[in-house]
Amino acid sequence: MKLNPEHLKPESIAAQALGWIDDATRAITPPIHVSSTYLRDDDNQYRSGRVYARADNPAFDQAEAVLAKLENGAQAALFASGMAAATAVFQALAPGDHVLAPKVMYWSLRNWLMGFASHWGLKVELVDMTDVAAVQAAIRPGKTKLVWVETPANPMWTITDIAATAALSHAAGALLAVDSTVASPVITRPLDLGADIVMHAATKYLNGHSDLIAGALVARENNDFWQRVKKIRAQNGATLGSFEAWLLLRGMRTLYLRVRAASQSAQLVADYFNGHSLVREVLYPGLPGAQGHAIALKQMPGGFGGMLSIRAAGGEAAAIATAAKVALWKRATSLGGTESLIEHRASVEGADSPVPTDLLRLSVGIEDADDLIADLEQALQLAHQ
């Protein structure tokens, strides 16, 4: 009996990677295709559909199909990194196009937008995406071609109303793209809320093991804009390696288990330190008093994610000292892995960062929540002695 993914829940789709079996060997785990080129037919045609691995790598097929299914999209495309995926969307626009992006967002993309993208001719405007009225005031009907949203937004974990922003974008003739790296399809499916494109830094939760760099886009429709994005991927050579695509597929099989475990632990950590005498503020959408909590309840049915930030009551010095005193948490940049990470984010982003200097960004992994809390508690205590 052949597996029918239409009748399965996403947990089963991810765990069995759509249930694909290798036709040649009947292997459950797919082979790694490493060939860079493919044989032409006798009449010089490519009836196999494969021409060159930069655009037609069969190693991508299963991972892209799984992700498209999980996001309820028409097609997915893998990229060499999250930045490669994100910038391809902007590169598919034309010089002079007006785009809106969040004031608080992933720092590397913000720098790229304000540097290369602006010099290239895009009219980039940064907006408080948590304020629907501000978005409505900034959008220019007929001129705004893309609205870029990141929710929850790194590293303040603010929430944008995807459905409301999609309605504003489409009314003005613009596309809506959502960076859903932190939420993952376990927690939010932006295409179901009206978004046109979803971006993932697949390095993070989709892979979940801190052992590859990858990015991905999922489109709601296979339209002309999406074809331009895919063409840019091939022409720029922003494609993933075969082994990395295999690792990504392996990681996605445990996506639902990992994200749910991290989300549950993150909620426990947030609850414990919310109101703590040595913590000025906890930033987490799962707290009732958090910005966007009511919206998060609607558009994050799978939980509130594994990312939170705390602001040390003793300021920058106490925050840096706390990060230095942890034992179980690891001082490292990234998120979404099985191990819990802590980072003084302002030090990473530099002088122009909008991030408060007392902020520590926490990526909660799949360790025991009590152990994580105890380690952070002792670090805070030592930092304030």
C-alpha positions in Angstrom: 0.0 0.0 0.0 1.4 3.4 -1.0 1.7 6.1 1.6 -0.7 9.0 1.0 0.6 12.1 2.7 -2.8 13.9 2.2 -4.2 11.7 5.0 -1.3 12.2 7.4 -0.5 14.8 10.1 2.6 16.8 9.7 4.4 14.9 12.5 4.2 11.7 10.4 5.1 13.5 7.2 8.3 14.8 8.8 9.2 11.6 10.6 9.0 9.5 7.4 10.1 12.3 5.0 7.0 11.8 2.9 7.6 8.0 3.0 9.8 8.1 -0.1 11.7 4.9 -0.8 14.7 4.7 -3.2 13.5 2.9 -6.3 16.9 1.3 -7.2 17.7 -0.1 -3.7 14.5 0.0 -1.8 16.4 2.0 0.9 14.4 3.9 3.5 17.2 6.4 3.9 17.9 8.2 0.6 21.3 8.0 -1.2 23.5 11.0 -1.6 23.7 12.1 -5.2 27.1 13.8 -5.8 27.3 13.9 -9.6 27.7 17.5 -11.0 26.5 16.6 -14.5 24.1 14.3 -16.3 24.1 12.3 -19.5 22.3 13.6 -22.6 20.1 11.4 -24.8 21.3 10.3 -28.2 19.5 13.2 -29.8 21.2 15.7 -27.4 18.1 16.2 -25.3 17.8 15.9 -21.5 14.6 13.9 -21.0 15.7 13.0 -17.5 15.0 16.6 -16.5 18.6 16.9 -15.2 21.1 19.2 -16.8 23.6 20.4 -14.2 23.7 20.0 -10.4 23.8 23.7 -9.7 20.1 23.9 -10.7 18.9 20.3 -11.0 20.4 18.3 -8.1 18.3 15.3 -7.2 19.7 15.5 -3.7 17.3 18.5 -3.2 14.1 16.8 -4.3 13.0 15.0 -1.1 14.0 17.8 1.3 12.2 20.4 -0.8 9.1 18.3 -1.1 8.9 17.6 2.6 9.4 21.3 3.5 6.8 22.4 0.9 4.3 20.0 2.4 5.0 21.0 5.9 4.5 24.7 5.0 1.5 23.9 2.8 3.2 25.6 -0.2 3.4 24.9 -3.9 7.2 24.6 -4.1 10.3 24.9 -1.9 13.9 25.7 -2.9 17.1 25.0 -0.9 19.9 27.5 -0.7 23.5 27.6 0.5 22.5 29.7 3.5 19.7 31.6 5.1 21.3 34.8 3.8 21.4 33.4 0.2 17.7 32.5 0.5 16.7 35.9 1.8 18.7 38.0 -0.5 17.4 36.0 -3.6 13.9 37.3 -2.8 15.1 40.9 -2.9 17.3 40.3 -5.9 14.2 39.2 -7.8 12.9 42.8 -7.5 13.8 45.6 -9.9 15.9 48.7 -9.1 13.6 51.4 -7.9 11.2 49.1 -6.2 10.1 50.1 -2.7 10.3 47.5 0.0 9.4 47.5 3.7 11.5 45.6 6.3 11.4 45.5 10.1 13.4 47.9 12.3 14.3 44.9 14.5 15.4 41.9 12.5 18.2 39.5 11.8 21.3 41.8 11.9 23.1 40.4 8.9 20.1 40.9 6.6 19.4 44.3 8.0 23.0 45.3 7.1 22.7 43.9 3.6 19.5 45.7 3.0 20.9 49.1 4.1 24.1 48.5 2.2 24.1 46.4 -1.0 20.4 46.5 -1.6 20.1 50.2 -1.2 23.1 50.9 -3.4 21.7 48.5 -6.0 18.6 50.7 -6.3 16.0 49.2 -4.0 14.1 51.8 -1.9 14.4 50.2 1.6 12.3 51.6 4.4 12.5 50.2 7.9 9.2 50.1 9.8 8.0 48.9 13.2 6.3 45.8 11.9 4.5 45.2 15.3 2.4 48.3 14.6 -0.2 47.6 11.8 -0.9 51.3 11.6 2.7 52.1 11.0 2.9 49.5 8.2 -0.2 51.0 6.6 1.2 54.5 6.7 4.5 53.4 5.2 3.2 51.2 2.4 2.9 52.9 -1.0 0.2 51.4 -3.3 1.6 50.5 -6.7 5.2 51.3 -5.6 5.8 48.9 -2.7 6.6 45.6 -4.2 7.7 43.6 -1.1 7.0 43.6 2.6 9.4 41.6 4.6 8.4 40.4 8.0 10.3 38.5 10.7 8.2 37.0 13.5 9.2 36.4 16.2 11.9 39.0 15.5 15.4 38.4 16.5 16.5 39.1 19.3 13.6 40.9 21.0 11.1 38.3 19.9 8.4 40.8 19.0 5.4 39.6 17.1 4.0 40.8 13.8 0.4 40.1 12.8 0.9 38.1 9.6 -2.7 38.0 8.4 -3.2 41.8 8.9 0.1 42.6 7.2 -0.7 40.2 4.3 -4.0 42.0 3.7 -2.3 45.4 3.7 0.4 44.2 1.4 -1.9 42.6 -1.2 -4.2 45.6 -1.2 -1.2 47.7 -2.2 -0.1 45.2 -4.9 2.9 44.0 -2.8 4.1 40.5 -1.9 4.5 39.5 1.7 7.6 37.4 2.7 8.0 36.0 6.2 11.2 35.0 7.9 9.8 32.1 10.0 13.1 30.7 11.1 12.3 30.9 14.8 8.8 29.6 14.6 9.3 26.8 12.0 6.2 25.1 10.5 5.7 23.3 13.8 4.5 26.6 15.4 3.3 28.9 12.5 2.5 28.3 8.9 2.6 31.9 7.4 1.3 30.8 3.9 -1.9 29.8 5.6 -2.2 33.3 7.0 -1.7 35.0 3.6 2.0 35.2 3.1 3.4 34.6 -0.4 6.9 33.4 0.6 8.3 31.8 3.7 12.1 32.0 4.4 14.0 29.7 6.8 17.6 29.8 7.9 17.6 26.1 7.7 20.8 26.0 9.7 18.6 26.5 12.7 15.5 24.5 13.6 14.9 22.7 10.3 18.3 21.0 10.6 18.5 21.2 14.4 22.0 19.7 14.9 24.4 22.7 14.4 26.3 20.8 11.7 25.4 22.5 8.4 24.7 25.9 6.9 21.6 26.1 4.7 18.6 28.2 3.7 15.2 27.6 2.2 12.3 29.4 0.6 8.7 28.1 0.2 6.3 29.7 -2.2 2.5 29.7 -1.9 2.2 29.8 -5.7 4.5 28.7 -8.5 4.3 32.1 -10.3 6.6 34.3 -12.4 8.2 35.9 -9.3 9.0 32.5 -7.8 10.6 31.4 -11.1 12.8 34.5 -11.0 13.9 33.6 -7.5 14.8 30.1 -8.6 16.7 31.4 -11.6 18.7 33.7 -9.3 19.6 30.7 -7.2 21.0 28.9 -10.2 22.7 31.9 -11.8 24.3 33.0 -8.5 25.4 29.5 -7.6 23.7 29.9 -4.2 22.9 26.2 -4.0 23.4 23.7 -1.3 25.8 20.8 -1.4 24.5 17.2 -1.7 25.7 16.1 1.7 24.2 19.2 3.3 20.9 18.5 1.7 21.0 15.0 3.0 21.8 16.3 6.5 18.9 18.7 6.3 16.5 16.0 5.4 17.8 13.9 8.3 17.3 16.8 10.7 13.7 17.5 9.6 12.6 14.0 10.5 12.8 15.0 14.2 11.7 18.6 13.7 8.4 18.3 15.6 9.9 16.5 18.6 12.8 19.0 18.9 10.8 22.2 18.5 8.1 21.1 20.9 10.6 20.1 23.5 12.5 23.4 23.2 9.3 25.4 23.2 8.1 23.7 26.4 11.4 24.3 28.2 11.7 27.9 27.0 8.3 28.6 28.5 9.5 27.1 31.8 12.7 29.2 31.7 10.7 32.4 30.9 8.2 31.8 33.6 10.9 31.2 36.2 12.9 34.3 35.5 10.0 36.6 34.8 10.0 38.9 37.8 13.3 37.5 39.1 15.2 40.0 41.3 18.3 39.9 39.1 16.4 40.1 35.8 15.1 43.4 34.5 12.9 41.9 31.9 12.2 38.6 30.1 11.3 38.9 26.4 9.2 35.9 25.3 5.9 35.8 23.4 4.6 33.1 25.6 4.4 35.5 28.6 0.9 37.1 29.1 2.4 40.6 29.4 4.7 40.3 26.3 4.3 42.4 23.2 2.1 40.6 20.7 1.0 37.9 23.1 -2.6 38.0 22.0 -1.5 37.8 18.3 0.9 35.0 19.1 -1.9 33.0 20.7 -3.7 33.1 17.3 -0.8 32.6 14.9 1.5 30.3 16.9 -0.8 27.4 17.7 2.2 25.0 18.0 3.7 26.9 21.0 5.8 30.0 21.4 9.2 28.7 20.3 12.6 28.0 21.9 14.0 31.5 21.8 13.8 34.1 24.5 16.0 37.0 25.9 16.6 38.3 29.3 17.8 41.7 30.3 20.1 41.7 33.3 19.2 43.9 36.2 22.8 44.9 36.6 23.2 46.2 33.1 25.8 45.3 30.4 28.5 44.3 32.8 26.2 41.9 34.7 24.9 40.5 31.4 28.4 39.7 30.1 29.4 38.3 33.5 26.4 36.0 33.5 27.3 34.6 30.1 30.8 34.0 31.4 29.6 32.0 34.5 27.3 29.4 32.8 28.4 25.8 32.6 25.5 23.9 30.8 24.6 26.8 28.4 27.2 27.3 25.7 28.4 30.8 24.7 28.0 30.6 21.0 26.2 32.3 18.1 23.3 30.5 16.5 20.0 28.9 17.6 17.8 25.9 17.1 20.2 23.1 17.9 19.9 20.4 20.5 22.2 22.3 22.8 21.2 25.5 24.6 23.2 28.6 23.7 23.6 32.0 25.4 25.0 35.2 23.8 25.5 38.8 24.6 23.9 40.0 21.4 24.9 43.6 21.4 28.6 42.6 21.4 28.0 40.6 18.3 26.1 43.2 16.4 28.3 46.2 17.1 27.8 49.9 17.8 24.9 50.4 15.4 22.8 47.6 16.9 19.4 48.5 18.3 19.7 45.7 20.9 19.9 46.8 24.5 23.4 46.2 26.0 22.0 44.4 29.0 20.3 41.7 26.8 21.3 38.0 26.7 19.8 36.0 23.9 18.9 32.4 24.8 18.4 29.5 22.5 16.8 26.7 24.5 17.8 23.2 23.4 16.4 19.8 24.5 18.2 19.4 27.8 16.3 19.1 31.0 14.6 22.5 31.8 15.4 22.3 35.5 19.1 21.9 34.7 19.0 24.9 32.4 17.2 27.0 35.0 19.6 26.0 37.8 22.7 26.8 35.6 21.4 30.2 34.6 20.3 31.0 38.2 23.8 30.3 39.6 25.4 32.3 36.8 23.2 35.3 37.6 24.0 35.0 41.3 27.8 34.9 40.6 27.6 37.8 38.2 26.0 40.0 40.8 28.4 39.2 43.7 
